[in-house]
Amino acid sequence: MKKQQIILVSGGAALLCILYFFGRTLPPKKISAEVKTEAKKSSFDIQTLLQASKNQLTTDQRAYLDGLENSVVRGNVKEQQAAVYKQIAAFYRDSAHLLLPFAYYTGESAKLENSEKSLTFAARFFLESFRRQENPDLKRWMADESRKLFEKALAINPNDDSLKVGLGSCYLFGDISDNPMQGITIIREVAERDPENMYAQFMLGAGGLLSGQLNKAIERLLTVASKQPDNVEAKLMLAEAYERKLDKENAIKWYEAVKDHVNNTEIMREIDKRIDQLKK
């Protein structure tokens, strides 16, 4: 099997910029308003990926994992399995530095633990990861995992607007349904009831950018940027939206605003390059 490329996602501004400047190789997709119900399936096989990840480890690391996997004994097996999954997840994050196995085992642990906190953490990790993933099958699988986790969290707390926005985002960005409008409907319901919910406004802005509705995207993202001046992704999206509108002046303005949050020389150089191109 070919080595799988996994985008390592964090909240850092520098990495976020890297994903924008070096990771965008696919053209923006158009969202159709046509209502369809057929779910999309992914051919991605997580077990194959997990085995390939394990094969990369040293002999001692594999022995450690084998010990964890065989450590569940009689008693409260469900609780013990959840704890073991947490340990395996921590190993892949801290020792092996493989974030997809980390995400998988974190999600499996959360499903067994079935607490709103653990389910929400795992669901959001998958969400933020698949939004920047360009392998379509992997993206669809990650989005569906995120959907399942959000749904389980909403079963515990059905009135949580952030969980609703997260669930809607799975449909909007994850390509798990032929009807992405159902995701917009979920998020818009939150935004209309609570216009101050910046998470909903941001996701609708991102959805507008994805669908090519640039004016709507800009309107929402300007609101987010004014309320959340440290939201680097909103500023990057504004720069992209204005650039796609051929509004060079505002595109440059927002690329300059992004520079206020970056202290990485390579990223600064790339932003300056983009600005220079816009000035021509």
C-alpha positions in Angstrom: 0.0 0.0 0.0 1.2 3.5 -0.8 2.2 5.5 2.2 -0.7 7.6 3.3 -0.2 11.3 3.6 -1.8 12.7 6.8 -2.1 16.4 7.3 -1.1 17.3 10.9 -3.6 19.8 12.2 -3.1 22.1 15.1 -4.5 25.5 16.2 -1.2 27.3 15.4 -1.3 30.2 13.0 1.8 29.1 11.2 0.5 25.6 10.3 -2.8 27.0 9.3 -1.1 29.3 6.9 1.0 26.4 5.5 -2.3 24.5 4.8 -3.6 27.5 3.0 -0.6 28.4 0.9 0.9 25.0 0.2 -2.1 22.6 0.7 -4.7 24.0 -1.6 -4.4 22.0 -4.8 -8.1 21.3 -5.6 -10.5 23.8 -7.2 -13.3 25.1 -5.1 -16.4 22.9 -5.3 -19.9 24.1 -6.2 -22.7 23.3 -3.9 -25.9 22.3 -5.5 -29.2 23.2 -3.9 -30.9 20.0 -5.4 -32.2 17.8 -2.6 -30.9 14.3 -2.6 -30.8 11.7 0.1 -28.4 9.0 -1.0 -25.4 8.8 1.4 -21.9 8.6 0.0 -19.6 5.8 1.0 -15.9 5.8 1.5 -13.6 3.0 0.4 -11.0 4.0 3.0 -10.1 1.1 5.3 -9.0 2.3 8.7 -7.8 -1.2 9.7 -5.3 -1.2 6.8 -4.1 2.2 7.8 -3.7 1.1 11.4 -1.7 -2.0 10.4 0.5 0.1 8.1 1.1 2.6 11.0 2.0 -0.2 13.3 4.5 -1.6 10.7 6.4 1.7 10.9 7.1 1.3 14.6 10.2 -0.2 16.2 10.1 -3.7 17.7 9.9 -2.3 21.2 7.0 0.1 20.2 5.1 -2.8 18.6 5.6 -4.9 21.7 4.3 -2.1 23.9 1.1 -1.7 21.7 0.6 -5.5 21.7 0.7 -5.4 25.5 -1.9 -2.6 25.6 -4.2 -4.4 23.1 -4.1 -7.6 25.2 -4.5 -5.9 28.6 -8.3 -6.0 28.8 -9.3 -8.6 31.4 -12.6 -9.8 32.8 -14.7 -7.3 34.7 -15.9 -3.9 33.4 -14.5 -4.6 29.9 -16.1 -1.6 28.3 -14.5 0.8 30.8 -11.2 -0.9 30.5 -11.3 -0.9 26.7 -12.0 2.8 26.8 -9.0 3.4 29.0 -6.8 1.2 26.8 -7.9 3.1 23.7 -6.9 6.4 25.5 -3.5 4.9 26.2 -3.0 3.8 22.6 -4.1 7.2 21.3 -1.6 8.9 23.6 1.1 6.7 22.3 0.4 7.5 18.7 0.3 11.2 19.5 3.3 11.5 21.8 5.7 8.7 20.7 4.8 7.7 17.2 3.6 11.2 16.1 0.9 9.7 13.9 -2.3 11.7 14.3 -4.7 9.6 12.3 -4.4 6.6 14.6 -4.5 9.0 17.5 -7.8 10.4 16.1 -9.2 6.9 15.6 -8.5 5.6 19.0 -9.6 8.9 20.7 -12.9 8.5 18.9 -13.3 4.8 19.8 -12.6 5.6 23.5 -15.1 8.5 23.4 -17.8 6.2 22.0 -17.3 3.7 24.8 -17.0 6.4 27.5 -20.0 8.2 26.1 -19.5 11.5 27.9 -20.3 14.8 26.2 -16.8 16.1 26.8 -14.9 13.2 25.3 -17.3 12.9 22.3 -17.1 16.6 21.6 -13.3 16.6 21.7 -13.0 13.7 19.3 -15.7 15.0 17.0 -14.1 18.4 16.7 -10.7 16.9 16.2 -12.0 14.9 13.2 -13.9 18.0 11.9 -10.9 20.3 11.9 -8.8 17.6 10.4 -11.0 16.6 7.5 -11.7 20.2 6.5 -8.1 20.4 5.4 -7.8 16.9 4.1 -7.7 16.5 0.3 -7.7 12.8 -0.1 -11.5 12.3 -0.9 -11.9 8.8 0.5 -10.0 9.7 3.7 -11.9 12.9 4.0 -15.3 11.2 3.7 -14.4 8.6 6.3 -13.1 11.2 8.8 -16.3 13.3 8.2 -18.5 10.3 8.8 -16.6 9.5 12.0 -17.1 13.1 13.1 -20.8 12.9 12.3 -21.3 9.8 14.4 -19.5 11.4 17.4 -21.5 14.7 17.1 -24.7 12.7 17.0 -23.8 10.8 20.1 -22.9 14.0 21.9 -26.2 15.6 20.8 -28.1 12.6 22.2 -26.7 13.6 25.6 -27.1 17.3 25.1 -29.6 18.0 22.3 -29.7 21.8 22.9 -26.0 22.5 22.4 -25.7 24.9 19.5 -22.0 24.2 19.0 -22.7 20.5 18.6 -25.4 21.4 16.0 -23.0 23.6 14.1 -20.4 20.8 14.2 -22.9 18.3 12.9 -24.0 20.6 10.1 -20.4 21.2 9.1 -19.9 17.4 8.6 -22.5 17.5 5.9 -21.4 20.8 4.5 -17.7 20.1 4.2 -17.4 16.3 4.5 -18.9 15.1 1.2 -20.9 12.4 3.1 -24.2 13.3 1.5 -25.4 14.3 -1.9 -27.4 17.0 -0.1 -24.9 19.4 1.5 -27.8 21.8 1.9 -28.9 19.8 5.0 -25.7 20.9 6.7 -26.4 24.6 5.8 -29.9 24.2 7.1 -28.7 23.0 10.5 -26.1 25.7 10.9 -28.3 28.5 9.5 -31.0 27.6 12.1 -28.5 28.3 14.9 -27.2 31.5 13.2 -30.7 32.9 12.7 -31.7 32.2 16.3 -28.5 33.5 17.7 -26.7 36.0 15.4 -23.9 36.3 17.9 -22.9 32.7 17.5 -19.6 33.3 15.8 -19.0 29.6 15.3 -22.1 29.3 13.2 -21.3 32.6 11.3 -17.8 31.3 10.6 -19.0 28.0 9.2 -21.6 29.7 7.0 -18.9 32.0 5.7 -16.6 29.1 5.0 -19.5 27.4 3.2 -20.2 30.5 1.1 -16.5 30.5 0.1 -16.7 26.8 -0.8 -19.8 27.3 -2.9 -18.5 30.4 -4.7 -21.1 32.7 -3.0 -18.3 35.2 -2.3 -20.4 38.2 -1.2 -22.3 36.2 1.4 -19.0 34.6 2.6 -17.4 38.0 3.0 -20.3 39.4 4.9 -20.2 36.6 7.4 -16.5 36.5 7.7 -16.2 40.2 8.2 -18.6 39.8 11.2 -16.4 37.0 12.6 -13.2 39.0 12.1 -14.6 42.0 13.8 -15.8 40.0 16.8 -12.8 37.7 16.9 -9.8 39.7 15.9 -7.5 36.7 16.6 -9.3 34.4 14.2 -6.6 33.8 11.7 -8.6 31.4 9.5 -11.4 34.0 9.1 -8.8 36.5 7.9 -7.2 34.1 5.5 -10.6 33.3 4.1 -11.4 36.9 3.6 -8.1 37.4 1.8 -9.0 34.5 -0.5 -12.5 35.7 -1.1 -11.4 39.1 -2.1 -8.7 37.7 -4.3 -11.2 35.5 -6.1 -13.4 38.6 -6.6 -10.4 40.3 -8.1 -10.6 43.0 -5.4 -6.8 43.2 -5.0 -6.9 46.1 -2.5 -9.0 44.3 0.1 -7.2 41.0 -0.6 -3.9 42.7 0.2 -5.4 44.3 3.3 -6.4 40.9 4.8 -3.2 39.2 3.9 -1.4 42.0 5.7 -3.7 41.3 8.7 -2.7 37.7 8.7 0.9 38.7 9.0 0.2 40.1 12.4 -0.3 36.6 13.7 2.6 34.9 12.0 6.2 34.8 13.2 7.4 32.1 10.8 9.9 33.4 8.2 8.9 31.0 5.5 5.2 31.8 5.9 5.9 35.5 6.0 7.8 35.1 2.7 4.9 33.3 1.1 2.4 35.9 2.2 4.7 38.7 0.9 5.0 36.8 -2.4 1.2 36.6 -2.7 0.9 40.3 -1.9 3.5 41.2 -4.5 1.6 39.1 -7.1 -1.6 41.0 -6.3 0.2 44.4 -6.7 1.2 43.6 -10.3 
